[in-house]
Each structure stands twice: as structure tokens, then as C-alpha cells.
């Protein structure tokens, strides 16, 4: 069952490029990220024994809890300051209601 994407402060979520990126060459398959993410952004590939970002736009904007919990430090995110700049521009198109 697919979740419905929620807007982020009235901005369509798919316009905000904020989601985790996993370096799968270094992932040990511990599933910490899968367990840590309460928004189901991750899934686990049983055949590869690696986690992957299955639902990037389910990630809460500016959340990084998975990155801090990953024991292998293989999760990264887009630059926060760049994302904030994009967010400010989008805010002009989608003002608060």
C-alpha cells in the first residue's frame, strides 16, 4: 500500500529534493536505517543484503536521524544550505495559507 505524499508547509513534497543517499558500496546491511526511519523511506534488498532508499520523498524534510544512527556512516543528504535556498524560492510560489 503506497502512502500519500504530504506537502511540506504547503509546498508539494516532490519539489523539495531532501532525502537520504546511501553509499551501497560501504553499506554492511545492518538495517539500522530501516528501523530508524519512522517514515518508511528505506527498504532492504534481501538478495543484495543492503538497505536502499525506496521512498525518497517520504523522508521528513531536514530530518537526518538515520544518518546519525548509521554505524558505518554511509548515509548522506543534500547540502542543507542549498536546500534552504531552494525552499525560500519555492516559498514565493507557495506562500503560507
C-alpha positions as CSV (number, residue, x, y, z in Angstrom):
1,X,0.0,0.0,0.0
2,X,1.5,3.3,-1.0
3,X,1.4,6.2,1.3
4,X,0.1,9.5,0.1
5,X,2.8,12.2,0.0
6,X,2.1,15.1,2.2
7,X,3.0,18.6,1.4
8,X,5.7,20.3,3.4
9,X,4.4,23.6,4.7
10,X,2.1,23.8,1.6
11,X,4.9,23.0,-0.8
12,X,4.5,19.8,-2.8
13,X,7.0,17.4,-1.3
14,X,8.4,16.2,-4.6
15,X,9.7,19.8,-5.3
16,X,12.0,19.6,-2.2
17,X,15.0,17.5,-3.0
18,X,15.7,16.4,0.5
19,X,16.2,12.7,1.0
20,X,18.9,10.2,2.2
21,X,21.6,8.8,-0.1
22,X,23.2,5.5,0.8
23,X,26.7,4.6,-0.4
24,X,25.8,1.0,-1.1
25,X,29.4,0.1,-1.7
26,X,30.0,0.6,2.0
27,X,26.7,-0.5,3.5
28,X,27.0,-3.6,5.7
29,X,23.3,-4.3,5.7
30,X,22.7,-3.8,9.4
31,X,19.2,-2.4,8.7
32,X,19.7,0.4,11.3
33,X,18.4,3.0,8.9
34,X,15.3,0.9,8.0
35,X,14.4,0.6,11.7
36,X,15.3,4.2,12.5
37,X,13.1,5.8,9.8
38,X,9.6,6.3,11.0
39,X,8.5,7.5,7.6
40,X,9.4,4.3,5.7
41,X,11.9,5.9,3.3
42,X,14.1,2.8,3.4
43,X,13.7,-0.8,2.4
44,X,16.0,-3.8,2.4
45,X,17.1,-5.9,-0.5
46,X,17.4,-9.4,0.7
47,X,19.3,-10.6,-2.3
48,X,21.9,-7.9,-2.0
49,X,21.9,-7.7,1.8
50,X,21.8,-3.9,1.6
51,X,19.4,-1.1,2.5
52,X,18.2,1.2,-0.2
53,X,16.1,4.4,-0.4
54,X,12.8,3.1,-1.6
55,X,10.6,6.1,-0.9
56,X,12.9,9.2,-1.0
57,X,10.1,11.7,-0.7
58,X,8.7,10.0,2.4
59,X,11.7,11.4,4.2
60,X,10.9,14.3,6.5
61,X,12.4,17.5,5.3
62,X,15.6,18.3,7.2
63,X,15.5,15.1,9.3
64,X,18.8,13.3,9.5
65,X,18.2,10.8,12.2
66,X,19.1,7.8,10.1
67,X,22.5,9.4,9.2
68,X,23.4,9.9,12.8
69,X,22.4,6.3,13.7
70,X,24.2,4.6,10.9
71,X,27.2,2.8,12.4
72,X,29.0,2.7,9.1
73,X,28.4,6.4,8.3
74,X,27.3,5.6,4.8
75,X,24.2,7.9,4.7
76,X,24.4,11.4,3.4
77,X,22.0,14.2,2.5
78,X,21.9,17.1,0.1
79,X,23.6,20.3,1.3
80,X,21.3,21.8,3.9
81,X,22.0,25.4,3.0
82,X,21.3,24.8,-0.7
83,X,18.1,23.1,0.2
84,X,17.1,26.1,2.3
85,X,17.8,28.4,-0.7
86,X,15.5,26.3,-2.9
87,X,12.9,26.2,-0.1
88,X,12.9,30.0,0.1
89,X,12.4,30.3,-3.6
90,X,9.6,27.7,-3.5
91,X,8.0,29.7,-0.6
92,X,7.4,32.6,-3.0
93,X,5.4,30.3,-5.3
94,X,3.6,28.5,-2.4
95,X,3.1,31.1,0.4
96,X,1.7,30.0,3.7
97,X,-2.1,29.7,3.9
